[in-house]
Amino acid sequence: MTEAAELPPAPEQAREVFGERFADAVRYAELLAEAGVQRGLIGPREVPRLWERHLLNCAVLSEAVPEGVTVCDVGSGAGLPGIPLALVREDLNITLLEPLLRRTNFLTEVVELLGLDHVTVVRGRAEEVMGKLPPVHVVTARAVAPLDRLATWGIPLLRPYGEMLALKGDTAEEELKAAATALAKLGAVSTSILHVGEGVVDPLSTVVRVEVGESPGGVRFAAKKAKAARTERTRRRR
């Protein structure tokens, strides 16, 4: 049986980024390294690089998120980027959306243990909760799916003039070009690539930003939403 990888001490940048929540960030890292690995939420090889590659890489996403908005982290998994974002931004109202029970159980435990009162865990797929969850200002995602597919799940969850922020790697530019037609059909009006985390992570975290207009999800979703609303009104009359 191979020996479990050891979680390295938190780097000095983590103290600066997480501030008063630094102790909670350390506890979250420990949970990922222990229960996260045991439950198959992250691979054991990721433990030595949890801070740089995962926690800090996700926490710096906060640089791109406006103040006081609602956020839905799609396919949250073990809570990345949603939990690090919640630790550095208590002004946000964050929903962690995840379909798998073992992951939502873990997320609920983390949220309760760390006292993240501004975070809600919801079990479900994005396509299942469309029109059921209140629309949000910002959708976040990391390592969920290629951009064109991710957009079909994430964009319909947005409020008019909201934005999707997807943490991507070296393929960001190629994915954005390949998804251009799909994004336009989904109501996107502007796209850009941001690099965040100067002085914190190296390389910088790459974020694809997709801004939408007044019809997030495009014409097809608007029609689907209207039909659902009519059905709900009919049901209530009965």
C-alpha positions in Angstrom: 0.0 0.0 0.0 1.5 3.3 -1.0 2.0 6.0 1.6 -0.4 8.9 1.4 1.1 12.1 0.0 1.8 14.8 2.6 0.2 18.2 2.5 2.9 20.9 2.4 2.8 23.9 4.7 0.7 26.8 3.4 2.8 29.3 1.4 3.1 32.9 2.6 0.9 34.1 -0.3 -2.0 32.1 1.3 -1.8 34.2 4.4 -2.1 37.3 2.4 -4.9 36.0 0.1 -7.1 34.4 2.7 -6.5 37.0 5.5 -8.7 36.4 8.5 -9.9 33.2 6.9 -6.4 31.7 6.6 -7.0 29.1 9.4 -10.2 28.0 7.6 -8.3 27.7 4.3 -5.8 25.5 6.0 -8.6 23.3 7.4 -10.1 23.1 3.9 -6.8 22.0 2.5 -6.5 19.3 5.2 -10.0 18.1 4.4 -9.1 17.8 0.7 -5.9 16.0 1.5 -7.6 13.6 3.8 -11.4 13.0 3.2 -11.1 14.4 -0.3 -8.6 11.8 -1.4 -10.3 9.0 0.6 -13.6 9.7 -1.1 -12.1 10.0 -4.5 -12.8 13.7 -4.9 -9.2 14.5 -5.8 -6.3 12.4 -6.8 -3.5 11.7 -4.2 -1.0 13.1 -6.6 -2.7 16.5 -6.3 -2.0 16.8 -2.5 1.6 18.1 -2.7 0.4 20.9 -5.0 -3.0 21.6 -3.4 -2.1 25.2 -2.4 -0.6 26.5 -5.6 -2.6 24.5 -8.2 -5.9 24.4 -6.5 -6.7 26.7 -3.5 -4.7 29.8 -4.6 -5.4 29.2 -8.3 -9.1 29.4 -7.5 -9.0 32.1 -4.8 -7.5 34.7 -7.2 -10.7 34.3 -9.4 -12.1 36.8 -6.9 -10.2 39.5 -8.8 -12.7 39.1 -11.7 -15.9 38.9 -9.6 -17.9 42.2 -8.9 -18.8 43.1 -5.3 -21.9 41.9 -3.6 -23.2 39.6 -6.4 -24.8 36.2 -6.5 -22.7 33.3 -7.8 -23.4 29.8 -9.0 -20.4 27.4 -9.1 -21.4 24.8 -11.7 -20.0 21.3 -11.3 -18.4 22.3 -8.0 -16.9 18.9 -7.3 -14.8 19.2 -4.2 -15.6 22.9 -4.0 -13.2 24.4 -6.5 -13.4 27.3 -7.2 -16.5 27.9 -5.0 -15.0 27.3 -1.5 -11.8 29.3 -2.0 -13.8 32.1 -3.5 -16.2 32.0 -0.5 -13.3 32.2 1.9 -11.9 35.4 0.4 -15.2 37.0 -0.5 -17.9 37.1 2.2 -19.8 39.7 0.3 -20.9 37.1 -2.2 -23.9 34.8 -2.1 -22.6 31.6 -3.5 -24.4 28.4 -4.6 -22.4 25.2 -5.1 -24.1 23.2 -7.8 -23.1 19.5 -8.0 -25.0 16.4 -9.2 -23.2 13.7 -7.3 -24.3 12.8 -3.8 -20.9 11.9 -2.3 -19.6 15.3 -3.5 -22.6 17.3 -2.2 -22.2 15.5 1.2 -18.6 16.6 1.3 -19.4 20.1 0.3 -22.2 20.4 3.0 -19.7 19.1 5.6 -17.1 21.7 4.6 -19.6 24.6 4.5 -20.9 23.7 8.0 -17.5 23.1 9.5 -16.1 26.4 8.2 -19.2 28.4 9.0 -19.7 29.6 5.4 -23.2 31.1 6.0 -23.2 32.8 2.6 -22.8 29.5 0.8 -25.6 27.0 -0.2 -25.1 23.5 -1.6 -27.6 22.3 -4.2 -27.6 18.8 -5.6 -28.5 18.7 -9.3 -27.4 19.2 -12.9 -27.4 22.6 -14.4 -29.9 21.6 -17.1 -32.2 20.3 -14.3 -32.2 23.4 -12.2 -32.7 25.9 -15.1 -35.7 28.1 -14.3 -35.9 26.6 -10.7 -32.9 28.4 -9.1 -33.0 32.2 -9.0 -30.9 33.6 -11.8 -27.4 34.7 -10.7 -25.1 37.5 -11.7 -22.0 35.3 -12.1 -21.5 31.6 -13.0 -18.1 30.1 -12.2 -16.6 26.7 -13.3 -13.3 24.9 -13.3 -12.4 21.7 -15.2 -16.0 20.8 -15.9 -16.3 20.6 -19.7 -15.1 22.2 -23.0 -16.3 25.8 -23.2 -19.1 25.3 -25.8 -20.7 22.5 -23.6 -20.1 24.4 -20.4 -21.8 27.4 -21.8 -25.0 25.5 -22.6 -25.2 24.6 -18.9 -24.0 27.8 -17.3 -25.3 30.7 -19.4 -29.0 29.9 -18.9 -28.5 30.2 -15.1 -27.5 33.9 -15.5 -29.5 37.0 -15.0 -29.7 39.4 -17.9 -26.3 41.1 -18.4 -24.6 38.5 -16.2 -21.3 36.8 -16.9 -19.7 33.3 -16.9 -16.2 33.1 -15.5 -14.5 29.8 -16.5 -11.0 28.9 -15.2 -9.1 27.4 -18.1 -5.6 26.4 -19.0 -3.4 26.7 -22.0 -6.3 25.9 -24.4 -8.4 28.9 -23.4 -7.9 30.8 -26.6 -8.6 27.8 -28.8 -11.7 26.9 -26.8 -13.0 30.4 -27.1 -12.6 30.5 -30.9 -14.2 27.0 -31.3 -17.1 28.1 -29.1 -17.8 31.4 -30.8 -20.9 30.3 -32.7 -22.4 28.4 -29.8 -21.8 31.4 -27.5 -23.5 33.8 -29.8 -26.6 31.5 -30.0 -26.7 31.4 -26.2 -26.9 35.2 -25.9 -23.3 36.1 -25.4 -22.4 39.7 -26.4 -18.8 39.9 -25.3 -15.9 37.5 -24.6 -12.4 38.0 -23.2 -9.5 36.2 -21.6 -8.2 37.4 -18.3 -5.0 36.5 -16.4 -5.3 36.9 -12.6 -3.2 36.3 -9.5 -0.2 38.5 -10.1 2.2 38.0 -7.3 0.2 35.0 -6.0 0.4 32.2 -8.5 2.8 31.4 -11.3 1.7 30.8 -14.0 -1.2 33.2 -13.6 -4.7 31.8 -13.5 -6.4 32.0 -16.9 -10.1 33.0 -16.9 -12.5 33.0 -19.9 -15.1 35.7 -19.4 -18.4 35.5 -21.3 -20.8 38.4 -20.9 -24.4 38.0 -21.9 -27.1 40.5 -23.0 -30.8 40.6 -22.0 -31.5 37.0 -23.0 -29.1 34.6 -21.3 -29.4 31.2 -22.9 -30.7 32.6 -26.2 -34.0 32.3 -27.9 -34.4 28.6 -27.3 -34.1 28.9 -23.5 -36.3 31.9 -23.4 -39.1 29.9 -25.1 -38.5 27.0 -22.8 -38.6 29.3 -19.7 -41.9 30.9 -21.0 -43.5 27.5 -21.5 -42.5 26.4 -18.0 -44.0 29.6 -16.6 -47.3 29.0 -18.4 -47.4 25.4 -17.2 -46.8 26.6 -13.6 -49.6 29.2 -13.9 -52.0 26.5 -15.2 -51.1 24.2 -12.4 -51.8 26.8 -9.8 -55.2 27.6 -11.2 -56.2 24.0 -10.8 
